[in-house]
Structure formats: structure tokens, C-alpha cells
Amino acid sequence: MHLLIPYASTLSEAGLPAQRGLALPHLQRLLPRMVPTEKLGSDEYSLSTPAEQAQAQLLGWHGADGCLPWAAQAAAADGVPVGDAPWGLLTPVHWHVGAEHVSVGYPELLRLSARESHALFEAVRPLFESEGWQLTWGSPLRWYASHASLDGLPTASLERVIGRNLDLWMPDHPQAKAIRRLQNEVQMMLYQQPENDHRAEMSMMPVNSFWLSGCGRRQQAAATPDLVIDHRLRAPLLGENWGDWAEAWRALDAGPVRELLARHDAGEAVSLTLCGERFAQRLQAQSQGWLARMARRFGGASPLALLEAL
């Protein structure tokens, strides 16, 4: 069993008190039984998150930073015949225009219904199709686009952009010129949509732009039958609900982490990957020999130290 935990730590000043107050007894018992192995990532400014890099490696994918084909994989899972064409994910979002910079809000907070999403999608689709793009609706927050310009186009993961200054993440690749122009046209089109007028009347955020990510051609994925990815920390962290994030961590510790510990103690091969904003750290179980037992007796890395290093 290999347990991969995205969003296991935060660099947010607002979230650090919750992180430092975590009590994770099963992780505390598990860590001395494990040794750190591979570490992925660089800093919090990479286009792909450490969790994406770690998962892509396990899938056997190849691609430069920001060029992992998550859109093609998700589109295929949604029943879209992706073929060998390059695809990108268009996420409908709300851009917050502040006094100093523009930022992207957490898309789930839009509570965008399928009816609203379909209407907005149909409104902007002609803008793309008139220039040779193919657009497909997958879900309220998953619109898919296919075009030759998306092949090898590096883009920032949406998770990198949420709540941050967009100037740091807007693609400046030559292939992105058409994207930026279409984005301006889409923003003007969305401003005129009745669905957004209705949302404003209901004190709901309008959908006023999109974010493009996960571009590339679909790659074959290696079988990962023993891989468990637990996403429960994602929503509270990206939504900056730190009490919920801490509670989700405690539930994760009492659930999957406890199971990983039990499997190790039963003699099974187990591994753990913890992913923060800068790094993804993989840990592998030690043997059950006397040196490992001594290491467990006299301690090892604390959960807090490990999380803060991510």
C-alpha cells in the first residue's frame, strides 16, 4: 500500500497555528518505522504542484514543469474521445480585482449549477470554435478544449493560482498569445450573460473568466493498484478553512494513516508520500530487524518537523 497525501502542509501564515497544533498519534508512531527516500519539487513557484509531480511519476508520465496532461486524463474519464490530440482544462472561475492585484477565487465556492455552467459554456463556445478549437463540457467546473497550440504549452496548476497574484502565473509562452486574447474576449462575453446578472441578484460571485491548465496529449498510465490518494485536505486548505483542515488531518490520521501503520506491523510493504507546497517527500518502511526496532524505540522525525519541511 502506498498512501499519497496532497496538501499535507501549508506555508500560509494564517494556517501555521493550525498546523503546529496538530496531534497525529498514528503518524507519530509510523514515522520512526520509515526512512525518507525520494524528494520531488523545488519551491512554491513551480507550475505543477508537488502532489501532481509525485502522482505523475507513479503513473510513469513524462513532461516538463506545467506540461502534465491532466486535462486529457480527466476528459477521457468523463467519456470524451480524446484521441491523440492535445487537450487543456478550462475551469470557469471568478477573478477578484483588488487594489493591488487580481487573484482567482476557489472555484467550488461559486456553487455553479449544471444549468448555469451549460449556459455560460454555450455562450463562449463560438469564440473558440470560430478559430478552430474544439470545446466539450465535462461538468460544471470542467470544460475541455482541444487545439494544436496546447501541445507542450506550460501552464500553472489551478491550485497554484488560487488566492495569489495572477501576474505571477499568467502564461508567457509564445503559444499562449491566442489564449490571452480569447481570455479577454470571454471576459467581455461573460459580463453580458443573464446567468451572471441573476447570480449578482442572489449575492453570488459571477463567473467572469477561466483558467487553463493541464495541457498536453494523453499519456498511457502505469497500473497503480496499491496507490491510495486521499484528497480530503484539498478543499479546506484551498478554501483557507484551517479548523476544517486540522479536523480533516485528524480524521486522516485515525483512518488511512492508522491502516498504513497496521499493515506495516502485519509485515506488509508500505510507503507514504506527504506533499506540501514546495516538496513531496516519499517515505519507505524499514525492515523489522533490530536496528529498525531501536530506531522506533528512540524516536525519529516528528510529524511537525516533517510537515514544515514540505
Secondary structure by P-SEA (a helix, b strand, c coil): cbbbbcccccccccaaaaaaacccaaaaaaaaaccccbbbbccccccccaaaaaaaaaacccccccccaaaaaaaaaaccccccbbbbbbbbbbbbbcccbbbbcccccccccaaaaaaaaaaaaaaaaaabbbbbbccccbbbbbcccccccccccccccccccccccccccccaaaaaaaaaaaaaaaaacaaaaaaaaacccccccccccccccbbbbcccccbbbbccccccccccaaaaaaaaaaaaaacaaaaaaaaaaaccbbbbbbbcccbbbbbbbccccaaaaaaaaaccccaaaaaaac
